[in-house]
Amino acid sequence: MYKIAVLVWCLFLWLPLVQAQDKPPVPPQQVQPPAPKLVSQAKAALRVYTASPDRQVLRQYNYRTQLTDTVEARKEVVALVHRLHQDAYLLASADSSYKSNDTLHVKLHIGSRFDWAELRNGNLSEGILVESGFREKFYRNVPFKPAEYARLQQRILDYAERNGYPFASVWLDSIQIVDNKIKAALMVEKAFVVTYDTLQVMGGSKTQPKFLMRYLQLYPGQPYNQDQVEASQRMLTTLPYLKVVRPPQVQFLRDKARVVYFLEDRQTSQIDGVVGFLPDPSRSGNKLLITGEANMNIRNIKGSGKQLGLQWRRVNKGSVILNGEYLHPNLFGTPFELGTRFGLLKQDSSYITIQPRVQLAYNTIRYGRFSVFTEWRNSRILSTASPQSLRALDLADARTNTYGLNYLWNNLDDFYFPRKGRLVELQLAAGRKKLLRNPNLEKEFYDTLEVNTTQLSLGVRLENFFRVGKNSALLARLRGEALLNDQIFLNDMYRIGGLSSLRGFDEYFFFASTYGIGTLEYRLFTAEDSYVLLFYDQGYYRSDLEQSKAEGLPLGVGGGISFSTGAGIFQLVYSVGKSEQQPMSLRTSKIHFGITSKF
């Protein structure tokens, strides 16, 4: 009985198919030259014969009987036998075959179906039972299906690899076969525990292994986790200053694992400027208003992952934006990242808003990036504004303190020039807004207003890149934000329009308490870092100002080009927009161009 069990088990693991045997060849002197035929017209028939007890089983399976040639016919027999094995007919085999003219005749043996009598737990721990989903009741008096058992084996091995046992093995012990019913015990041998040793960087990157170790959370002495090593490559693609040359390798030295990453530095630190030419509404004739933007971003300072950024923008006449940012990873040796931001917006002679922010972020291996933040927003009316204009514009001095959560998940294949992948970002913030009395306004202005109110804000950003052909990609994107408060003023609202949001309009052209922008953009890559683009932006906005409620559906279309030069990356975008305030016309089109210098 033991020999029978071993034989059946070997058949399960390595079930050989009996090769088709053709009839003896015709003697050479009798061979006639074949009539010329087109390959596409060649046909072969397949005829399968079984013993009487097996015919009822064979009727349950569909297979092709007309094929292009005998090679395809034999492949069809192999596939049929494989399906029988997967359905617990472990002794199924093609015993013999021969050709007659254009017909392949096959004698098929199916045999009896094998069932589980029982599969009991040999030495599996509680953790393996939970993770693998193994239950003894699922393997009683049910067909023995090799594919299901293989998946069970793989789940057990995956659990072992995630918990420091990459050399574990799974097998069946105490096998008994009686009347085609199998009894066995499921066993696992974990071998020895493996822990991380060191992390090594190869490929010329200046990035410090200590920073990567904390960012990827591969600490020495921690149990080896195969899933963690595989997910670390995705985490590296989210760093703008690194390029992954090849997948990571793992070197096992006794009970230690050394992970080797092949990385190169990317030139992502930048100093750039963009110049825009817009029609000047304050001057007659075809006068142009020159706008501009200057950026400085220093990334991966001394290979530590630290980043420093500064941005200045002149949106229109009298309006200026100033933003600053600093990121400090591995705070006190932990995987947490500390970030600080500063924003300043001066809107002509009406108001100025200062908005500092502090956030603490944590990057997970599988589930993306989670952040908590607090923000202080202080908006003040400028002294040069007249009381009449203040009441007409619905402005007010206010101070808002908010606390929020941000979630970001990203599997784009490249940070700067993605061709496939998705990005999801969600944000929720809540806080208190307090009105501050302005001496230039009458006291009656505040009689109908609440000094303290609760304010909520929501934000979403969804991007999906679809690869279209070898050298092109299609971007589908949705962005939107909503401000929820019973008292919304003009200087509280979001600003949309321009190159970074709704193209075809002046920068910050629209005031909105709620907005959404959908984008379709086609990119044709002429090189790894160069492409031409065509886009369509469809926006929606709503203004909940008490004195001037409004909503609209603006849209923008256009195209552009981006390519590398000796001095940096040159960008040119041409766009035309249409809304209730702006007709679609070449006279109101927008042209933006500039050089991005990276070092």
C-alpha positions as CSV (number, residue, x, y, z in Angstrom):
1,M,0.0,0.0,0.0
2,Y,2.9,2.4,0.7
3,K,4.3,1.8,-2.8
4,I,0.9,2.7,-4.3
5,A,0.7,5.9,-2.2
6,V,4.2,6.9,-3.4
7,L,3.3,6.1,-7.0
8,V,0.1,8.2,-6.9
9,W,1.9,11.1,-5.2
10,C,4.6,11.1,-7.8
11,L,1.9,11.1,-10.5
12,F,0.4,14.2,-8.9
13,L,3.7,16.1,-8.9
14,W,5.1,15.0,-12.2
15,L,2.4,13.5,-14.3
16,P,4.1,12.4,-17.6
17,L,2.0,12.3,-20.7
18,V,2.6,9.3,-22.9
19,Q,4.0,10.7,-26.2
20,A,2.0,10.1,-29.3
21,Q,3.4,7.3,-31.4
22,D,3.0,7.5,-35.1
23,K,2.7,4.5,-37.4
24,P,5.9,3.2,-39.0
25,P,7.0,5.4,-41.9
26,V,6.4,4.4,-45.4
27,P,9.5,3.0,-47.1
28,P,11.3,5.7,-49.1
29,Q,10.7,4.1,-52.5
30,Q,7.0,4.4,-51.9
31,V,6.9,8.0,-50.9
32,Q,5.0,10.2,-53.3
33,P,5.7,13.9,-53.5
34,P,3.0,15.7,-51.6
35,A,0.6,17.9,-53.5
36,P,1.4,21.6,-53.0
37,K,-0.9,23.1,-50.3
38,L,-1.1,26.5,-48.6
39,V,-0.2,26.3,-44.9
40,S,-3.4,28.1,-43.9
41,Q,-5.4,25.3,-45.6
42,A,-3.9,22.4,-43.7
43,K,-6.4,20.7,-41.4
44,A,-6.1,17.9,-38.8
45,A,-8.9,16.0,-37.1
46,L,-8.7,14.7,-33.5
47,R,-10.5,11.5,-32.4
48,V,-10.4,10.5,-28.7
49,Y,-11.3,7.0,-27.6
50,T,-11.9,5.8,-24.1
51,A,-13.0,2.6,-22.3
52,S,-16.6,2.2,-21.6
53,P,-16.4,3.3,-17.9
54,D,-14.7,6.6,-18.9
55,R,-17.0,7.8,-21.6
56,Q,-19.5,9.4,-19.3
57,V,-16.7,11.5,-17.7
58,L,-15.3,12.5,-21.1
59,R,-18.7,13.8,-22.2
60,Q,-18.4,16.5,-19.6
61,Y,-15.3,18.1,-21.3
62,N,-15.2,20.1,-24.5
63,Y,-12.2,20.0,-26.7
64,R,-11.5,20.9,-30.3
65,T,-11.8,18.1,-32.9
66,Q,-10.7,20.2,-36.0
67,L,-7.3,21.8,-35.8
68,T,-4.7,23.3,-38.2
69,D,-2.2,20.4,-37.9
70,T,-1.2,17.4,-35.8
71,V,1.1,19.5,-33.6
72,E,-1.9,21.6,-32.4
73,A,-3.9,18.4,-32.0
74,R,-1.3,16.9,-29.6
75,K,-1.4,20.2,-27.7
76,E,-5.1,19.9,-27.4
77,V,-4.7,16.3,-25.9
78,V,-2.1,17.6,-23.4
79,A,-4.6,20.4,-22.3
80,L,-7.4,17.9,-22.0
81,V,-5.3,15.6,-19.8
82,H,-4.2,18.6,-17.7
83,R,-7.9,19.6,-17.1
84,L,-8.6,16.0,-16.0
85,H,-5.8,16.2,-13.5
86,Q,-7.1,19.5,-12.1
87,D,-10.5,17.8,-11.6
88,A,-9.0,15.0,-9.4
89,Y,-8.6,12.4,-12.2
90,L,-5.0,12.0,-11.3
91,L,-4.3,8.8,-13.3
92,A,-5.6,10.3,-16.6
93,S,-3.2,9.8,-19.5
94,A,-2.9,9.5,-23.2
95,D,-1.9,5.9,-23.5
96,S,-1.3,5.7,-27.2
97,S,-1.9,7.6,-30.4
98,Y,-1.4,7.2,-34.1
99,K,-2.0,9.2,-37.3
100,S,-4.1,8.1,-40.2
101,N,-4.1,10.5,-43.1
102,D,-5.0,13.9,-41.5
103,T,-6.6,12.4,-38.3
104,L,-4.8,11.9,-35.0
105,H,-6.4,9.0,-33.0
106,V,-5.8,9.0,-29.3
107,K,-6.6,6.3,-26.7
108,L,-7.3,8.1,-23.4
109,H,-7.4,6.5,-20.0
110,I,-9.2,8.5,-17.3
111,G,-9.7,6.3,-14.3
112,S,-11.4,7.0,-11.0
113,R,-11.6,10.3,-9.3
114,F,-9.5,10.8,-6.2
115,D,-11.1,12.5,-3.1
116,W,-9.9,13.8,0.2
117,A,-10.9,11.5,3.0
118,E,-9.2,14.0,5.3
119,L,-6.4,16.5,5.4
120,R,-5.5,17.1,9.0
121,N,-3.2,19.7,10.6
122,G,0.2,18.2,11.2
123,N,2.2,21.0,12.8
124,L,0.8,24.3,11.5
125,S,0.8,27.1,14.0
126,E,-2.2,29.3,14.7
127,G,-0.7,32.2,12.7
128,I,-0.3,30.0,9.6
129,L,-3.8,28.7,10.0
130,V,-5.3,32.2,10.1
131,E,-3.2,33.5,7.2
132,S,-3.5,30.5,4.9
133,G,-7.2,30.0,5.6
134,F,-6.7,26.2,6.1
135,R,-9.5,24.4,7.8
136,E,-9.7,20.6,8.1
137,K,-13.5,20.6,7.4
138,F,-12.8,22.0,3.9
139,Y,-10.9,18.8,3.0
140,R,-13.3,16.0,4.0
141,N,-15.0,14.0,1.3
142,V,-14.3,16.5,-1.5
143,P,-12.4,16.0,-4.8
144,F,-8.7,16.2,-4.6
145,K,-7.8,19.1,-6.9
146,P,-4.1,19.8,-7.3
147,A,-4.5,23.4,-8.2
148,E,-6.4,24.1,-4.9
149,Y,-3.7,22.3,-2.9
150,A,-1.0,24.2,-4.7
151,R,-2.6,27.5,-3.8
152,L,-2.8,26.3,-0.2
153,Q,0.9,25.5,-0.3
154,Q,1.7,28.9,-1.7
155,R,-0.3,30.7,0.9
156,I,1.6,28.9,3.7
157,L,5.0,29.6,2.0
158,D,4.0,33.3,1.5
159,Y,3.2,33.6,5.2
160,A,6.6,32.0,6.1
161,E,8.5,34.4,3.7
162,R,6.7,37.4,5.4
163,N,7.8,36.3,8.8
164,G,11.5,35.5,8.4
165,Y,11.4,32.0,7.0
166,P,12.3,32.2,3.3
167,F,13.5,28.6,3.1
168,A,10.4,27.0,4.5
169,S,8.9,23.9,2.8
170,V,5.5,22.3,2.9
171,W,4.6,18.6,2.3
172,L,2.1,15.8,3.1
173,D,3.0,13.2,5.7
174,S,1.4,9.9,6.6
175,I,-0.3,9.5,3.2
176,Q,-2.9,6.7,3.0
177,I,-4.9,5.9,-0.1
178,V,-7.9,3.5,0.3
179,D,-10.5,3.2,-2.5
180,N,-9.2,6.4,-4.2
181,K,-9.6,8.4,-0.9
182,I,-6.6,10.2,0.4
183,K,-5.7,10.7,4.1
184,A,-2.7,12.8,4.9
185,A,-1.3,15.3,7.4
186,L,-0.2,18.8,6.3
187,M,3.3,19.6,7.5
188,V,5.6,22.6,7.3
189,E,9.3,22.9,8.0
190,K,10.3,26.5,8.7
191,A,14.1,25.7,8.7
192,F,15.8,28.7,10.4
193,V,14.8,32.3,10.9
194,V,16.5,34.9,8.7
195,T,16.9,38.6,9.7
196,Y,18.1,41.7,7.8
197,D,21.8,42.4,8.0
198,T,22.7,45.5,6.0
199,L,21.3,47.5,3.1
200,Q,23.7,48.2,0.2
201,V,23.4,50.9,-2.5
202,M,25.0,50.3,-5.9
203,G,25.0,52.3,-9.1
204,G,26.6,55.6,-8.1
205,S,23.9,57.2,-6.1
206,K,25.0,59.5,-3.3
207,T,21.9,58.5,-1.2
208,Q,22.9,57.3,2.2
209,P,22.0,53.7,3.0
210,K,21.0,54.8,6.5
211,F,18.3,57.1,5.1
212,L,17.0,54.3,2.8
213,M,17.0,51.8,5.6
214,R,14.7,54.0,7.7
215,Y,12.5,55.1,4.8
216,L,12.0,51.5,3.6
217,Q,11.9,50.2,7.2
218,L,14.5,47.5,6.6
219,Y,16.1,47.5,10.1
220,P,19.0,45.1,11.0
221,G,17.8,42.3,13.2
222,Q,14.2,42.5,11.9
223,P,12.8,39.3,10.4
224,Y,13.1,39.0,6.7
225,N,9.9,39.9,4.7
226,Q,9.8,39.0,1.0
227,D,6.7,41.2,0.4
228,Q,8.5,44.1,2.0
229,V,11.5,43.8,-0.3
230,E,9.2,43.6,-3.4
231,A,7.2,46.7,-2.2
232,S,10.3,48.7,-1.5
233,Q,10.9,49.1,-5.3
234,R,7.5,50.9,-5.6
235,M,8.4,53.1,-2.6
236,L,11.6,54.1,-4.3
237,T,9.8,55.3,-7.5
238,T,7.9,57.9,-5.4
239,L,11.2,59.6,-4.6
240,P,11.8,62.2,-7.3
241,Y,15.6,62.3,-6.9
242,L,16.2,58.5,-7.4
243,K,16.0,56.2,-10.5
244,V,15.8,52.5,-10.0
245,V,18.1,50.9,-12.5
246,R,17.1,47.2,-11.9
247,P,15.1,45.3,-9.3
248,P,16.7,44.8,-5.9
249,Q,18.7,41.6,-5.1
250,V,18.8,39.7,-1.8
251,Q,22.0,38.0,-0.7
252,F,21.6,35.3,2.0
253,L,24.6,34.8,4.2
254,R,23.7,32.0,6.7
255,D,20.9,33.4,8.7
256,K,21.3,37.0,7.4
257,A,19.8,38.8,4.4
258,R,21.5,41.7,2.7
259,V,19.3,43.7,0.3
260,V,21.2,45.4,-2.6
261,Y,19.5,48.3,-4.5
262,F,20.7,49.5,-7.8
263,L,20.1,53.2,-7.9
264,E,21.2,56.3,-9.8
265,D,20.7,59.9,-8.9
266,R,18.4,62.0,-11.0
267,Q,19.0,65.7,-11.6
268,T,15.9,67.0,-9.8
269,S,17.2,70.0,-7.9
270,Q,16.1,72.9,-10.0
271,I,16.2,76.6,-10.6
272,D,13.7,77.6,-13.2
273,G,11.6,80.5,-14.5
274,V,8.5,80.8,-16.6
275,V,7.3,83.9,-18.4
276,G,3.7,84.4,-19.5
277,F,2.1,87.0,-21.8
278,L,-1.5,87.9,-21.1
279,P,-3.8,90.7,-22.3
280,D,-3.8,93.6,-19.8
281,P,-7.4,94.5,-19.1
282,S,-6.4,97.7,-17.3
283,R,-4.9,99.2,-20.5
284,S,-6.5,99.9,-23.9
285,G,-5.3,98.5,-27.2
286,N,-3.3,95.3,-27.6
287,K,-1.2,95.8,-24.6
288,L,0.3,92.8,-22.8
289,L,0.8,92.0,-19.2
290,I,3.9,90.1,-18.3
291,T,3.6,87.6,-15.6
292,G,6.2,85.3,-14.2
293,E,7.3,82.5,-11.9
294,A,10.5,81.5,-10.3
295,N,11.2,78.2,-8.5
296,M,14.1,76.8,-6.5
297,N,13.9,73.2,-5.2
298,I,16.9,71.5,-3.6
299,R,16.2,67.8,-3.1
300,N,18.1,65.0,-1.4
301,I,20.5,67.3,0.4
302,K,23.8,65.4,1.1
303,G,22.0,62.2,0.3
304,S,19.8,62.4,3.4
305,G,16.4,62.8,1.6
306,K,15.9,66.4,3.0
307,Q,14.2,68.9,0.6
308,L,14.0,72.6,0.5
309,G,11.8,74.6,-1.9
310,L,10.9,78.2,-2.6
311,Q,8.4,79.5,-5.2
312,W,7.6,83.1,-6.3
313,R,4.8,84.0,-8.7
314,R,3.4,87.2,-10.1
315,V,-0.1,86.3,-11.1
316,N,-1.3,89.6,-12.4
317,K,-0.7,93.3,-11.8
318,G,-0.3,93.8,-8.1
319,S,-0.8,90.2,-7.1
320,V,2.1,88.1,-5.7
321,I,2.4,84.5,-4.4
322,L,5.2,83.3,-2.3
323,N,5.5,79.6,-1.1
324,G,8.2,77.8,0.9
325,E,8.6,74.2,2.0
326,Y,11.0,72.1,4.0
327,L,10.9,68.3,4.4
328,H,12.9,66.5,7.1
329,P,12.7,62.6,6.8
330,N,13.6,60.1,9.6
331,L,12.7,62.4,12.4
332,F,14.8,61.4,15.4
333,G,15.8,58.2,13.6
334,T,12.1,57.1,13.1
335,P,10.4,56.5,9.7
336,F,8.3,59.7,10.3
337,E,8.7,62.7,8.1
338,L,8.4,66.3,9.4
339,G,7.2,68.9,6.9
340,T,6.7,72.6,7.1
341,R,5.1,74.9,4.6
342,F,4.5,78.6,4.3
343,G,2.2,80.4,1.9
344,L,1.6,84.1,1.2
345,L,-1.0,85.5,-1.2
346,K,-1.3,89.2,-1.9
347,Q,-4.3,90.0,-4.0
348,D,-3.7,93.4,-5.6
349,S,-4.7,96.1,-3.1
350,S,-7.6,94.1,-1.4
351,Y,-6.1,91.6,1.0
352,I,-3.2,89.5,2.1
353,T,-3.3,85.9,3.4
354,I,-0.6,84.2,5.3
355,Q,-0.9,80.4,5.7
356,P,1.8,78.4,7.6
357,R,1.4,74.6,8.0
358,V,3.1,71.8,9.9
359,Q,2.6,68.1,9.1
360,L,3.8,64.7,10.2
361,A,3.8,61.9,7.6
362,Y,4.3,58.2,7.7
363,N,5.1,56.0,4.6
364,T,3.8,52.5,4.7
365,I,5.1,49.5,2.7
366,R,1.8,48.6,1.0
367,Y,-0.9,51.2,1.8
368,G,0.7,54.5,0.8
369,R,1.4,57.6,2.8
370,F,-0.6,59.0,5.8
371,S,-0.2,62.5,7.1
372,V,-1.6,64.6,9.9
373,F,-1.3,68.4,9.9
374,T,-2.3,71.6,11.5
375,E,-2.6,74.9,9.6
376,W,-3.0,78.5,10.7
377,R,-4.6,80.9,8.2
378,N,-4.6,84.6,8.8
379,S,-6.3,86.8,6.2
380,R,-6.2,90.6,6.6
381,I,-7.8,93.4,4.5
382,L,-5.2,95.9,3.3
383,S,-5.4,99.4,4.6
384,T,-5.4,100.8,1.1
385,A,-8.8,99.2,0.4
386,S,-11.8,101.6,0.7
387,P,-14.8,100.6,2.9
388,Q,-17.1,100.8,-0.1
389,S,-15.0,98.2,-2.0
390,L,-14.8,96.0,1.1
391,R,-18.5,95.7,1.4
392,A,-18.9,95.2,-2.4
393,L,-16.3,92.5,-2.5
394,D,-17.6,90.7,0.6
395,L,-14.2,90.7,2.4
396,A,-13.5,90.2,6.1
397,D,-10.5,89.8,8.4
398,A,-10.4,86.2,9.7
399,R,-8.1,83.8,11.5
400,T,-8.7,80.0,11.0
401,N,-7.0,77.2,12.8
402,T,-7.5,73.7,11.3
403,Y,-6.4,70.1,11.8
404,G,-6.5,67.5,9.1
405,L,-5.7,64.2,7.6
406,N,-4.1,63.5,4.2
407,Y,-3.7,60.1,2.4
408,L,-1.6,59.6,-0.7
409,W,-1.3,56.3,-2.7
410,N,1.0,56.2,-5.8
411,N,2.1,53.4,-8.1
412,L,3.2,55.5,-11.1
413,D,6.1,54.0,-12.9
414,D,8.0,57.3,-13.0
415,F,7.8,60.4,-10.9
416,Y,8.2,63.0,-13.6
417,F,7.4,61.2,-16.9
418,P,4.8,58.5,-16.0
419,R,3.4,56.2,-18.7
420,K,1.2,54.0,-16.6
421,G,0.0,53.7,-13.0
422,R,-2.4,55.5,-10.6
423,L,-2.3,58.2,-8.0
424,V,-4.9,58.8,-5.3
425,E,-4.9,61.7,-2.8
426,L,-7.6,62.5,-0.3
427,Q,-7.7,65.2,2.3
428,L,-10.1,66.2,5.1
429,A,-9.6,69.2,7.5
430,A,-11.8,70.8,10.2
431,G,-11.3,73.8,12.4
432,R,-12.6,77.1,13.8
433,K,-12.7,80.4,12.0
434,K,-12.8,83.6,14.0
435,L,-13.7,87.0,12.5
436,L,-11.5,89.9,13.5
437,R,-13.0,93.4,13.6
438,N,-11.6,95.8,11.0
439,P,-11.5,99.5,12.1
440,N,-12.3,100.7,8.5
441,L,-15.7,99.0,8.6
442,E,-18.7,100.2,10.6
443,K,-19.8,98.1,13.6
444,E,-23.1,97.4,11.9
445,F,-21.2,95.3,9.4
446,Y,-20.7,92.6,12.0
447,D,-24.1,92.7,13.6
448,T,-25.5,90.0,11.4
449,L,-22.3,87.9,11.4
450,E,-21.2,85.1,13.8
451,V,-17.7,85.7,15.2
452,N,-16.8,82.0,15.6
453,T,-17.9,79.3,13.1
454,T,-16.9,75.7,12.3
455,Q,-15.2,75.2,8.9
456,L,-14.6,72.0,7.0
457,S,-12.7,71.4,3.8
458,L,-12.5,68.4,1.5
459,G,-10.0,67.6,-1.3
460,V,-9.5,64.9,-3.9
461,R,-7.0,64.1,-6.6
462,L,-7.3,61.1,-8.9
463,E,-4.9,60.3,-11.8
464,N,-4.7,57.3,-14.1
465,F,-2.1,56.9,-16.8
466,F,-2.9,54.5,-19.6
467,R,-0.2,53.3,-21.9
468,V,-1.3,53.8,-25.5
469,G,1.1,52.1,-27.8
470,K,4.8,52.0,-27.3
471,N,5.6,55.7,-27.0
472,S,2.4,57.4,-25.9
473,A,0.2,57.6,-22.8
474,L,-3.3,59.0,-21.9
475,L,-3.8,60.8,-18.7
476,A,-7.3,60.9,-17.1
477,R,-7.3,63.2,-14.0
478,L,-9.9,64.6,-11.6
479,R,-9.2,67.3,-9.0
480,G,-11.5,69.1,-6.7
481,E,-12.0,70.8,-3.4
482,A,-14.9,72.0,-1.3
483,L,-15.1,74.6,1.5
484,L,-18.0,74.1,3.9
485,N,-18.9,77.1,6.1
486,D,-22.0,79.2,6.8
487,Q,-20.0,82.4,6.3
488,I,-17.7,82.4,3.3
489,F,-15.9,85.5,2.2
490,L,-14.0,86.3,-1.0
491,N,-10.6,85.9,0.7
492,D,-11.6,82.5,2.0
493,M,-12.2,81.0,-1.4
494,Y,-10.1,78.8,-3.6
495,R,-8.4,80.2,-6.7
496,I,-8.4,78.3,-10.0
497,G,-7.2,79.0,-13.5
498,G,-3.8,79.0,-15.1
499,L,-1.2,76.5,-16.2
500,S,-1.3,74.4,-13.0
501,S,-5.1,74.0,-12.8
502,L,-7.5,75.1,-15.6
503,R,-5.5,76.0,-18.7
504,G,-6.8,78.6,-21.1
505,F,-7.4,81.3,-18.4
506,D,-5.4,83.8,-16.4
507,E,-3.7,82.6,-13.2
508,Y,-6.3,82.5,-10.4
509,F,-9.0,83.8,-12.7
510,F,-11.9,82.2,-10.8
511,F,-13.0,82.4,-7.1
512,A,-14.7,79.2,-6.0
513,S,-16.0,77.7,-2.7
514,T,-16.4,74.4,-4.5
515,Y,-14.7,73.3,-7.8
516,G,-13.8,70.2,-9.8
517,I,-11.6,69.9,-12.9
518,G,-11.5,66.9,-15.2
519,T,-8.6,66.5,-17.6
520,L,-7.9,64.3,-20.6
521,E,-4.3,64.6,-21.9
522,Y,-2.6,62.7,-24.6
523,R,1.2,62.6,-24.5
524,L,3.4,61.3,-27.3
525,F,7.0,60.7,-26.1
526,T,9.8,61.5,-28.5
527,A,12.4,60.6,-25.9
528,E,12.5,59.4,-22.3
529,D,12.1,63.0,-21.0
530,S,10.5,64.7,-24.0
531,Y,7.0,64.7,-25.3
532,V,4.3,66.6,-27.1
533,L,0.8,66.9,-25.6
534,L,-2.8,67.6,-26.4
535,F,-5.3,68.3,-23.6
536,Y,-8.9,69.1,-22.7
537,D,-9.8,70.5,-19.3
538,Q,-13.4,70.6,-18.2
539,G,-14.1,72.6,-15.0
540,Y,-17.0,73.2,-12.7
541,Y,-17.0,75.9,-9.9
542,R,-19.5,77.4,-7.5
543,S,-19.3,80.6,-5.5
544,D,-21.3,80.7,-2.3
545,L,-20.8,84.4,-1.5
546,E,-23.8,85.9,0.1
547,Q,-24.0,88.9,-2.2
548,S,-22.9,87.2,-5.5
549,K,-23.7,83.5,-5.8
550,A,-22.5,82.1,-9.1
551,E,-21.5,78.8,-10.8
552,G,-20.1,77.9,-14.2
553,L,-18.6,75.2,-16.5
554,P,-15.4,76.6,-18.0
555,L,-13.3,74.6,-20.3
556,G,-9.9,74.8,-21.9
557,V,-8.2,73.1,-24.8
558,G,-4.7,73.3,-26.2
559,G,-1.3,71.6,-26.8
560,G,2.3,71.9,-25.9
561,I,5.8,70.5,-26.1
562,S,8.5,69.6,-23.6
563,F,12.0,68.6,-24.5
564,S,15.5,68.5,-23.1
565,T,18.2,70.9,-24.2
566,G,21.8,71.5,-23.1
567,A,20.6,74.2,-20.6
568,G,17.6,72.2,-19.3
569,I,14.1,71.3,-20.2
570,F,12.2,73.7,-22.4
571,Q,8.4,73.9,-22.1
572,L,5.9,75.6,-24.3
573,V,2.1,75.4,-23.8
574,Y,-0.6,77.1,-25.8
575,S,-4.2,77.1,-24.6
576,V,-7.6,78.6,-25.3
577,G,-10.4,78.8,-22.7
578,K,-14.1,79.4,-22.7
579,S,-16.4,80.6,-19.9
580,E,-19.3,83.0,-19.2
581,Q,-16.7,85.7,-18.6
582,Q,-14.4,84.8,-21.5
583,P,-15.4,83.8,-25.0
584,M,-13.3,81.3,-26.9
585,S,-11.1,83.4,-29.0
586,L,-7.5,83.5,-30.2
587,R,-7.3,87.0,-28.7
588,T,-7.6,85.6,-25.2
589,S,-5.4,82.6,-25.8
590,K,-2.5,82.0,-23.4
591,I,1.1,81.1,-24.1
592,H,3.5,79.9,-21.4
593,F,7.1,78.9,-21.9
594,G,10.2,78.6,-19.9
595,I,13.4,76.7,-19.1
596,T,13.8,74.2,-16.2
597,S,17.4,73.9,-15.3
598,K,18.2,70.8,-13.2
599,F,21.4,70.0,-11.3
